[in-house]
Amino acid sequence: MQPLAKVPDIPLVLVAGADAGFPTLQALLDKAKAAEVLMGNTGVSTSQHLAAELPATLAKVHLSSVLYRGSGPRSWMSSAGTSRSRSST
C-alpha cells in the first residue's frame, strides 16, 4: 500500500469554564452519563465535532451539539463563560 497524501494535523483543545465542573475529560464523560452535556462545535462531521464524539462514543455517552458559525464565535462564547453545559436532571 502506498500513501497518496498527508492528512493535515489539526490541533484541538477541549475547553470548559472553571465553574463548569469538568476539570478533566473523564469528569465530563462521567457527567454525561447522568445528565445532558452541551458541546459547542462548528458543525456536524467537522474535526471538532468528530474529536469530541470519539471519547463520547467509547464511553457510551451522548454529548448534545450546539452549532456555531465558525470557531471564532464558539471560542469567544467559551472564553466569556456564556457557553455552558446544561443539566437535564
C-alpha positions as semicolon CSV with decimal commas, in nm:
position;residue;x (nm);y (nm);z (nm)
1;M;0,000;0,000;0,000
2;Q;0,135;0,344;-0,096
3;P;0,030;0,665;0,080
4;L;-0,140;0,913;-0,151
5;A;-0,135;1,226;0,060
6;K;-0,068;1,350;0,410
7;V;-0,381;1,426;0,605
8;P;-0,328;1,756;0,789
9;D;-0,254;1,762;1,158
10;I;-0,518;1,972;1,331
11;P;-0,451;2,059;1,696
12;L;-0,771;2,058;1,900
13;V;-0,826;2,167;2,259
14;L;-1,110;2,083;2,496
15;V;-1,209;2,397;2,686
16;A;-1,454;2,434;2,974
17;G;-1,503;2,728;3,207
18;A;-1,365;2,695;3,560
19;D;-1,717;2,675;3,701
20;A;-1,837;2,411;3,451
21;G;-1,739;2,128;3,685
22;F;-1,525;1,942;3,431
23;P;-1,161;1,961;3,542
24;T;-1,082;1,656;3,327
25;L;-1,219;1,478;3,023
26;Q;-1,316;1,188;3,248
27;A;-1,521;1,424;3,467
28;L;-1,707;1,549;3,158
29;L;-1,780;1,194;3,043
30;D;-1,896;1,095;3,392
31;K;-2,134;1,394;3,399
32;A;-2,267;1,298;3,054
33;K;-2,367;0,957;3,191
34;A;-2,606;1,125;3,436
35;A;-2,716;1,446;3,262
36;E;-2,722;1,625;2,930
37;V;-2,392;1,793;2,844
38;L;-2,378;2,052;2,567
39;M;-2,079;2,063;2,334
40;G;-2,008;2,364;2,112
41;N;-1,863;2,294;1,769
42;T;-1,863;2,438;1,419
43;G;-2,080;2,175;1,254
44;V;-2,164;1,811;1,209
45;S;-1,871;1,597;1,090
46;T;-1,615;1,874;1,139
47;S;-1,285;1,781;1,302
48;Q;-1,403;1,947;1,626
49;H;-1,727;1,750;1,628
50;L;-1,563;1,416;1,550
51;A;-1,283;1,470;1,803
52;A;-1,544;1,516;2,077
53;E;-1,760;1,228;1,957
54;L;-1,477;0,973;1,970
55;P;-1,431;0,970;2,351
56;A;-1,808;1,006;2,397
57;T;-1,873;0,703;2,178
58;L;-1,605;0,499;2,354
59;A;-1,757;0,595;2,691
60;K;-2,108;0,519;2,557
61;V;-2,244;0,865;2,640
62;H;-2,418;1,134;2,436
63;L;-2,299;1,493;2,402
64;S;-2,556;1,736;2,262
65;S;-2,410;1,960;1,991
66;V;-2,454;2,336;1,988
67;L;-2,355;2,457;1,642
68;Y;-2,169;2,785;1,590
69;R;-2,087;2,969;1,268
70;G;-1,713;2,922;1,277
71;S;-1,467;2,858;1,556
72;G;-1,427;3,229;1,639
73;P;-1,777;3,278;1,785
74;R;-1,760;2,942;1,963
75;S;-1,422;3,027;2,117
76;W;-1,543;3,370;2,224
77;M;-1,854;3,225;2,392
78;S;-1,647;2,962;2,573
79;S;-1,389;3,211;2,697
80;A;-1,660;3,456;2,804
81;G;-1,825;3,184;3,009
82;T;-2,155;3,208;2,820
83;S;-2,131;2,866;2,654
84;R;-2,205;2,626;2,938
85;S;-2,319;2,276;2,991
86;R;-2,683;2,226;3,072
87;S;-2,804;1,959;3,306
88;S;-3,136;1,792;3,237
89;T;-3,156;1,638;3,584
